[in-house]
Amino acid sequence: MLKKTISTLMLFVSFQVHALEKPIKNGRLEVICGSMFSGKSTELLRRIKRAKHAKKEILSIKSHLDTRREEFCITTHDGQKQTAHLLSNNMENLSDSITKLSEGVDVVGIDEIQFFPYKMISIIENLIEKGIIVIVAGLDLDFRGEPFSIMPELMAKADKVHKFSAICSKCGNDAHYSQRIINGKPAKYDDPIIMVGAEECYEARCRNCFETHKPQITN
């Protein structure tokens, strides 16, 4: 009986030691989304600043398509900024570049994530597997009101999703849509998906005030 008890105890201790030796992965994905002027970049920078206060090593990334303000900074509409690495969507070695840049990093923040190609999803998953916290910010809907690029899948795979709203430029209600304006009128549904701009060509709109001229599907 004593031998059996000792054997059971040794097995339990061995299991506990093995569990302690197993590395704990703290990696996760957080998605910050919403319309234009909803405070997505502001929230991203707030989380980056918080991580800095916690003595975490930070890597900030932005797409080369975001040419609205300073080239090598994530910036907000109210003037906040964070130095960032500018990466091209067409880089064949995008994965290698991010892997090298993220060495020794605890938190990766990516702004305008909707501009990046589909392979960015697997890159982010690899970072999370390494125990890195990845925080991305971007538009969940394009100017037509359709799901934007890789955002739907990122939102589905995220550990946390933070959806922000703006203020409708027409009625003042919560706005979840980004209305593209060309010559004072809503853009055509079949216009190019990506057109970088700010107040000069986009307005935040609520569902009721958002205008889209989606082609009718005929049988």
Stockholm file with secondary structure:
# STOCKHOLM 1.0

chainA/1-219         MLKKTISTLMLFVSFQVHALEKPIKNGRLEVICGSMFSGKSTELLRRIKRAKHAKKEILSIKSHLDTRREEFCITTHDGQKQTAHLLSNNMENLSDSITKLSEGVDVVGIDEIQFFPYKMISIIENLIEKGIIVIVAGLDLDFRGEPFSIMPELMAKADKVHKFSAICSKCGNDAHYSQRIINGKPAKYDDPIIMVGAEECYEARCRNCFETHKPQITN
#=GR chainA/1-219 SS CHHHHHHHHHHHHHHHHHHHHSCCCCCEEEEEEESTTSSHHHHHHHHHHHHHHTTCCEEEEEETTCCSSCTTEEECTTSCEEECEEECTTCTTHHHHHHHHTTTCSEEEEESGGGSCTTHHHHHHHHHHTTCEEEEEEESBCTTSSBCTTHHHHHHHCSEEEEECEECTTTCSEECEEEEEETTEECCTTSCSCCCCSTTTEEEECTTTCCCCCCCCCC
#=GC SS_cons         CHHHHHHHHHHHHHHHHHHHHSCCCCCEEEEEEESTTSSHHHHHHHHHHHHHHTTCCEEEEEETTCCSSCTTEEECTTSCEEECEEECTTCTTHHHHHHHHTTTCSEEEEESGGGSCTTHHHHHHHHHHTTCEEEEEEESBCTTSSBCTTHHHHHHHCSEEEEECEECTTTCSEECEEEEEETTEECCTTSCSCCCCSTTTEEEECTTTCCCCCCCCCC
//
